[in-house]
Amino acid sequence: MVDARRLDNSGPFNIVVRHAMSDCLFNASTLEVIYQDESLVAVVKPPGMLVHRTALSRGETRFVLQTLRDQLGRHVYPVHRLDRPTGGVLLFALDSETAAALTETFTRQRTTKRYLAVVRGWGPEALTVDAPLREEDGTRPKAEMPAQPAVTHLKRLATVEIDAAVDRYPRSRYSLMEATPETGRRHQIRRHLARAAHPIIGDAKHGKGIHNRYFRDHFDCPHLLLAAVELTLPHPVSGRSLSLSAACDAHFAALLARFGWQTHAPASGWCWADEAETPNAPAASHAHGGTQALDATHTFDATHTFDATP
């Protein structure tokens, strides 16, 4: 049993650690549908779930594409991708014509994507990373791949300091960052944040294992803390600006609340971005500033013990 203090120092609380694996994060038989009409459907992709079968999917039995197809009882067409560890907004077309139109929209970069990430250290208040990236698909050595333009806009939303020597310092600092990529290279946000010396917690390739394990063991965060929380694009039929938002998974959302960052927690929903307010809009306008100060620093007292009862 370990004693811990809440961020607001209101008293002790218990943290239950389950050591869940990323591929056990999606137990529901159906996907949460954010928006659907005759042309397209948007769902919340669980972290750890592959979008479709690939050469690397040996042993996997569930995929977003097949699950959604069975759920809707009709064929669906993927038009963009999310990496396996990343959860959030995922869009599918419901016919081939819409699929072609949406694919062109993504190719021409006529979309706006917003991600949330928990990173090591106190990130910069604002930073644009303009650093070309080479493909990491494993077909050829990365050094032989051409460097492609890659731009990511970063903004710090909140910070926390933990009174625990996770690494070589007596206290440990972390930030909640907003990432808005202009381009869509493989692992772009993960690589750009690592390049900025603020790797994402849970990133086994670009981060540091000691921090990843600490969040897994003490905060019940067994996966990459990166979520695609908002996607805005012109509707392929009407041309209106459609904004889609996805709530973070339970592990991510619980961490946001524990660190006092819940004002940045998105709600699943949709709205027409060219309207000021609609009944279907997300519950809070986190994509447009929210209510928490940009540099709201919380101090977390981790000198007490945690309840690690399974």
Secondary structure, 3 states (H helix, E strand, C coil): CCCCECCCCCCECCCCCCCCCHHHCCCCCCCEEEEECCCEEEEEECCCCECCCCCCCCCCCCEHHHHHHHHHCCCCEECCCCCCCCEEEEEEECCHHHHHHHHHHHHCCCCEEEEEEEEECCCCCEEEEECCEECCCCCCCHHHCCEECCEEEEEEEEEEEECCCCCCCCCEEEEEEEEEECCCCCCHHHHHHHHCCCCECCCCCCCCHHHHHHHHHHHCCCCCCEEEEEEEEECCCCCCEEEEECCCCHHHHHHHHHCCCHHHCCCCEEEECCCCCCCCCCCCCHHHCCCCCCCEEEEECCCCCCCCCC
